[in-house]
Amino acid sequence: MAGAGTGRVQCSYVYRANGDTRGRNRAALVIEYDSRSGDVVLIER
C-alpha cells in the first residue's frame, strides 16, 4: 500500500480463501484498487 504523502492511491489485497499463504508479490490472486479512479484489477499468476 502506498505511504501517506506519496501521491499514490493504490492498495492491494491477496485473496486467501483459496489457501494461498504467499506474499502479495507471489500470490496466485491479487486484487489491486485505485481509490482515485475507482479501478479494480485482478492479477492472476
C-alpha positions as a Python dict, from the first residue, in 0.01 Angstrom:
ca = {
    (1, 'M'): (0, 0, 0),
    (2, 'A'): (123, 348, -75),
    (3, 'G'): (255, 561, 205),
    (4, 'A'): (96, 886, 319),
    (5, 'G'): (203, 1186, 116),
    (6, 'T'): (335, 987, -182),
    (7, 'G'): (50, 1084, -413),
    (8, 'R'): (-17, 716, -487),
    (9, 'V'): (-366, 591, -426),
    (10, 'Q'): (-340, 218, -488),
    (11, 'C'): (-364, -66, -242),
    (12, 'S'): (-358, -440, -294),
    (13, 'Y'): (-516, -740, -127),
    (14, 'V'): (-420, -1106, -152),
    (15, 'Y'): (-710, -1349, -195),
    (16, 'R'): (-668, -1604, 86),
    (17, 'A'): (-986, -1814, 67),
    (18, 'N'): (-808, -2044, -180),
    (19, 'G'): (-549, -2134, 86),
    (20, 'D'): (-272, -1919, -63),
    (21, 'T'): (-18, -1813, 202),
    (22, 'R'): (233, -1639, -26),
    (23, 'G'): (305, -1267, -9),
    (24, 'R'): (143, -1017, -246),
    (25, 'N'): (435, -1029, -489),
    (26, 'R'): (394, -1406, -542),
    (27, 'A'): (29, -1478, -457),
    (28, 'A'): (-192, -1656, -711),
    (29, 'L'): (-466, -1390, -695),
    (30, 'V'): (-410, -1025, -604),
    (31, 'I'): (-674, -753, -614),
    (32, 'E'): (-544, -401, -673),
    (33, 'Y'): (-765, -99, -607),
    (34, 'D'): (-704, 260, -717),
    (35, 'S'): (-908, 489, -492),
    (36, 'R'): (-865, 790, -719),
    (37, 'S'): (-1002, 633, -1038),
    (38, 'G'): (-1209, 356, -877),
    (39, 'D'): (-1036, 95, -1096),
    (40, 'V'): (-1007, -260, -966),
    (41, 'V'): (-763, -503, -1127),
    (42, 'L'): (-741, -878, -1067),
    (43, 'I'): (-390, -1017, -1114),
    (44, 'E'): (-373, -1392, -1170),
    (45, 'R'): (-38, -1567, -1155),
}
